[in-house]
Amino acid sequence: MAKLMEMGDSPINSIVNGTNIKGNISANGDFRLDGTLQGNITLNGKLVVGENGLVNGNIVCQNANIIGTVNGNISVKELLSLNSTAVVKGDILINKLAIEPGASFSGICRMIDEVRREEEASAASSQAEQE
């Protein structure tokens, strides 16, 4: 069951424990997932995957705090925090990363600036080859 919670000035969408969703989610605000999602999440805000939360899909958002489990790739424009109980199986692309002792991560981690530099170098190399 989805519900809208007011916290401060911005509303937070929430999927409670025991709720199973199949499909993709996109939202402009913040989102908390304590249930199970079989699909992708795309947000312009912060995502919190709670202790009982499970995502089997990819995540794209501004900020994320993973306390539960994610099986998929994660792309975070600002800060990704992995709590001590977090389990992430997939690649991550981030600007900043915070990992608490005890968190489990299996995949490749790349920084956004590194990827941007590689893309620029590749484009420059391709352009030089064409000239």
Contacts in CASP RR format, 6 or more apart in sequence:
PFRMAT RR
TARGET T0000
AUTHOR 0000-0000-0000
METHOD contacts of the structure
MODEL  1
MAKLMEMGDSPINSIVNGTNIKGNISANGDFRLDGTLQGNITLNGKLVVG
ENGLVNGNIVCQNANIIGTVNGNISVKELLSLNSTAVVKGDILINKLAIE
PGASFSGICRMIDEVRREEEASAASSQAEQE
1 15 0 8 1.000
1 16 0 8 1.000
1 19 0 8 1.000
2 13 0 8 1.000
2 14 0 8 1.000
2 15 0 8 1.000
2 19 0 8 1.000
3 13 0 8 1.000
3 14 0 8 1.000
3 16 0 8 1.000
4 11 0 8 1.000
4 12 0 8 1.000
4 13 0 8 1.000
4 14 0 8 1.000
5 11 0 8 1.000
5 12 0 8 1.000
5 13 0 8 1.000
5 14 0 8 1.000
5 32 0 8 1.000
6 12 0 8 1.000
7 30 0 8 1.000
10 29 0 8 1.000
10 30 0 8 1.000
11 29 0 8 1.000
11 30 0 8 1.000
12 29 0 8 1.000
12 30 0 8 1.000
12 31 0 8 1.000
12 32 0 8 1.000
13 27 0 8 1.000
13 29 0 8 1.000
13 30 0 8 1.000
13 31 0 8 1.000
13 32 0 8 1.000
14 31 0 8 1.000
14 32 0 8 1.000
14 33 0 8 1.000
14 34 0 8 1.000
15 21 0 8 1.000
15 31 0 8 1.000
15 32 0 8 1.000
15 33 0 8 1.000
15 34 0 8 1.000
15 35 0 8 1.000
15 37 0 8 1.000
16 34 0 8 1.000
16 35 0 8 1.000
17 34 0 8 1.000
17 35 0 8 1.000
17 52 0 8 1.000
17 53 0 8 1.000
18 34 0 8 1.000
18 35 0 8 1.000
18 36 0 8 1.000
18 52 0 8 1.000
19 34 0 8 1.000
19 35 0 8 1.000
19 36 0 8 1.000
20 35 0 8 1.000
20 36 0 8 1.000
20 38 0 8 1.000
21 35 0 8 1.000
21 36 0 8 1.000
21 37 0 8 1.000
21 38 0 8 1.000
21 39 0 8 1.000
22 38 0 8 1.000
22 39 0 8 1.000
23 37 0 8 1.000
23 38 0 8 1.000
23 39 0 8 1.000
23 40 0 8 1.000
24 39 0 8 1.000
24 40 0 8 1.000
24 41 0 8 1.000
24 42 0 8 1.000
25 31 0 8 1.000
25 37 0 8 1.000
25 39 0 8 1.000
25 40 0 8 1.000
25 41 0 8 1.000
25 42 0 8 1.000
25 43 0 8 1.000
26 41 0 8 1.000
26 42 0 8 1.000
26 43 0 8 1.000
27 42 0 8 1.000
27 43 0 8 1.000
27 44 0 8 1.000
27 45 0 8 1.000
28 43 0 8 1.000
28 44 0 8 1.000
28 45 0 8 1.000
29 43 0 8 1.000
29 44 0 8 1.000
29 45 0 8 1.000
29 46 0 8 1.000
30 43 0 8 1.000
30 45 0 8 1.000
30 46 0 8 1.000
30 47 0 8 1.000
30 48 0 8 1.000
31 41 0 8 1.000
31 43 0 8 1.000
31 45 0 8 1.000
31 46 0 8 1.000
31 47 0 8 1.000
31 48 0 8 1.000
31 61 0 8 1.000
32 47 0 8 1.000
32 48 0 8 1.000
32 50 0 8 1.000
33 41 0 8 1.000
33 47 0 8 1.000
33 48 0 8 1.000
33 49 0 8 1.000
33 50 0 8 1.000
33 53 0 8 1.000
33 55 0 8 1.000
34 50 0 8 1.000
34 51 0 8 1.000
34 52 0 8 1.000
34 53 0 8 1.000
35 52 0 8 1.000
35 53 0 8 1.000
35 54 0 8 1.000
36 53 0 8 1.000
36 54 0 8 1.000
36 55 0 8 1.000
36 56 0 8 1.000
37 54 0 8 1.000
37 55 0 8 1.000
37 56 0 8 1.000
37 57 0 8 1.000
38 56 0 8 1.000
38 57 0 8 1.000
39 55 0 8 1.000
39 56 0 8 1.000
39 57 0 8 1.000
39 58 0 8 1.000
40 57 0 8 1.000
40 58 0 8 1.000
40 59 0 8 1.000
40 60 0 8 1.000
41 47 0 8 1.000
41 55 0 8 1.000
41 57 0 8 1.000
41 58 0 8 1.000
41 59 0 8 1.000
41 60 0 8 1.000
41 61 0 8 1.000
42 59 0 8 1.000
42 60 0 8 1.000
42 61 0 8 1.000
43 60 0 8 1.000
43 61 0 8 1.000
43 62 0 8 1.000
44 61 0 8 1.000
44 62 0 8 1.000
45 61 0 8 1.000
45 62 0 8 1.000
45 63 0 8 1.000
46 61 0 8 1.000
46 62 0 8 1.000
46 63 0 8 1.000
46 64 0 8 1.000
46 65 0 8 1.000
47 59 0 8 1.000
47 61 0 8 1.000
47 63 0 8 1.000
47 64 0 8 1.000
47 65 0 8 1.000
48 64 0 8 1.000
48 65 0 8 1.000
48 67 0 8 1.000
49 55 0 8 1.000
49 64 0 8 1.000
49 65 0 8 1.000
49 66 0 8 1.000
49 67 0 8 1.000
49 68 0 8 1.000
49 69 0 8 1.000
49 70 0 8 1.000
49 86 0 8 1.000
50 66 0 8 1.000
50 67 0 8 1.000
50 68 0 8 1.000
51 67 0 8 1.000
51 68 0 8 1.000
51 85 0 8 1.000
52 68 0 8 1.000
53 67 0 8 1.000
53 68 0 8 1.000
53 69 0 8 1.000
54 68 0 8 1.000
54 69 0 8 1.000
54 70 0 8 1.000
54 71 0 8 1.000
55 69 0 8 1.000
55 70 0 8 1.000
55 71 0 8 1.000
55 72 0 8 1.000
56 71 0 8 1.000
56 72 0 8 1.000
57 70 0 8 1.000
57 71 0 8 1.000
57 72 0 8 1.000
57 73 0 8 1.000
58 72 0 8 1.000
58 73 0 8 1.000
58 74 0 8 1.000
58 75 0 8 1.000
59 70 0 8 1.000
59 72 0 8 1.000
59 73 0 8 1.000
59 74 0 8 1.000
59 75 0 8 1.000
59 76 0 8 1.000
60 75 0 8 1.000
60 76 0 8 1.000
61 75 0 8 1.000
61 76 0 8 1.000
61 77 0 8 1.000
62 76 0 8 1.000
62 77 0 8 1.000
62 78 0 8 1.000
63 76 0 8 1.000
63 77 0 8 1.000
63 78 0 8 1.000
63 79 0 8 1.000
63 80 0 8 1.000
64 74 0 8 1.000
64 76 0 8 1.000
64 79 0 8 1.000
64 80 0 8 1.000
64 81 0 8 1.000
65 81 0 8 1.000
65 83 0 8 1.000
66 74 0 8 1.000
66 80 0 8 1.000
66 81 0 8 1.000
66 82 0 8 1.000
66 83 0 8 1.000
66 86 0 8 1.000
66 88 0 8 1.000
66 103 0 8 1.000
67 83 0 8 1.000
67 85 0 8 1.000
67 86 0 8 1.000
68 83 0 8 1.000
68 85 0 8 1.000
68 86 0 8 1.000
68 87 0 8 1.000
69 86 0 8 1.000
69 87 0 8 1.000
69 88 0 8 1.000
70 86 0 8 1.000
70 87 0 8 1.000
70 88 0 8 1.000
70 89 0 8 1.000
70 90 0 8 1.000
71 89 0 8 1.000
71 90 0 8 1.000
72 88 0 8 1.000
72 89 0 8 1.000
72 90 0 8 1.000
72 91 0 8 1.000
73 90 0 8 1.000
73 91 0 8 1.000
73 92 0 8 1.000
73 93 0 8 1.000
74 80 0 8 1.000
74 88 0 8 1.000
74 90 0 8 1.000
74 91 0 8 1.000
74 92 0 8 1.000
74 93 0 8 1.000
74 94 0 8 1.000
75 92 0 8 1.000
75 93 0 8 1.000
75 94 0 8 1.000
76 92 0 8 1.000
76 93 0 8 1.000
76 94 0 8 1.000
76 95 0 8 1.000
77 95 0 8 1.000
77 112 0 8 1.000
78 95 0 8 1.000
78 96 0 8 1.000
79 94 0 8 1.000
79 95 0 8 1.000
79 96 0 8 1.000
79 97 0 8 1.000
79 98 0 8 1.000
80 92 0 8 1.000
80 94 0 8 1.000
80 96 0 8 1.000
80 97 0 8 1.000
80 98 0 8 1.000
81 97 0 8 1.000
81 98 0 8 1.000
81 99 0 8 1.000
81 100 0 8 1.000
82 88 0 8 1.000
82 97 0 8 1.000
82 98 0 8 1.000
82 99 0 8 1.000
82 100 0 8 1.000
82 103 0 8 1.000
82 105 0 8 1.000
83 100 0 8 1.000
83 103 0 8 1.000
84 100 0 8 1.000
84 101 0 8 1.000
84 102 0 8 1.000
84 103 0 8 1.000
85 102 0 8 1.000
85 103 0 8 1.000
86 100 0 8 1.000
86 103 0 8 1.000
86 104 0 8 1.000
86 105 0 8 1.000
87 103 0 8 1.000
87 104 0 8 1.000
88 103 0 8 1.000
88 104 0 8 1.000
88 105 0 8 1.000
88 106 0 8 1.000
88 107 0 8 1.000
89 106 0 8 1.000
89 107 0 8 1.000
90 106 0 8 1.000
90 107 0 8 1.000
90 108 0 8 1.000
91 107 0 8 1.000
91 108 0 8 1.000
91 109 0 8 1.000
91 110 0 8 1.000
92 105 0 8 1.000
92 107 0 8 1.000
92 108 0 8 1.000
92 109 0 8 1.000
92 110 0 8 1.000
93 110 0 8 1.000
93 111 0 8 1.000
93 112 0 8 1.000
93 115 0 8 1.000
94 109 0 8 1.000
94 110 0 8 1.000
94 111 0 8 1.000
94 112 0 8 1.000
95 111 0 8 1.000
95 112 0 8 1.000
95 113 0 8 1.000
97 109 0 8 1.000
99 105 0 8 1.000
END
